[in-house]
Amino acid sequence: MPYQLSEINEKIRRDPAAFLAECDAHYQERIHTAVDTILERIRLSPIVLLSGPSGSGKTTTALKIEEQLEKMGIQTHTISMDNYFN
């Protein structure tokens, strides 16, 4: 779902709520894809690591993945490194 900045600006001007809903739906699809991939590989790789720059959504994504896995009966534990400077 890559966009050019001009496309983003146009979509926001035209219908901001629809654009946000589109982005959220795409994010949810990616969460479900990640969960499916994790389930396919859980026996070979029971640990999932997320990386990215500060503010990129790692913790939010980890918690959403954890929520989906727990709904499926998979025991999870998220270790957050958000406060490593303290």
C-alpha positions, 0 to 999 in steps of 0.5 A, spaced: 500 500 500 505 505 498 502 512 496 505 518 493 505 524 498 500 527 493 496 521 493 495 521 501 494 529 501 488 528 496 485 522 499 485 526 506 482 532 503 477 528 499 475 523 505 479 523 511 475 518 515 475 513 509 482 514 508 483 512 515 479 506 515 483 504 508 489 504 512 487 501 518 484 495 514 490 494 511 494 494 517 489 489 520 490 485 514 498 485 515 497 483 522 493 477 520 498 475 515 503 475 520 499 471 525 498 466 519 505 466 518 507 465 525 502 459 526 505 456 520 512 456 523 511 456 530 514 449 531 521 451 527 521 458 530 517 459 537 520 466 538 518 472 534 522 479 534 520 485 531 525 491 530 524 498 527 526 505 529 523 509 535 516 510 534 515 505 528 509 501 532 513 495 534 510 495 541 503 496 538 504 491 533 506 486 538 500 487 542 496 486 536 499 480 534 499 477 541 492 479 542 490 475 536 494 469 538 491 469 545 484 468 541 487 462 538 489 459 544 496 460 543 500 462 549 504 468 548 509 473 552 511 480 550 517 483 552 517 491 551 524 494 551 520 501 551 523 504 557 531 501 556 533 508 557 531 508 565 
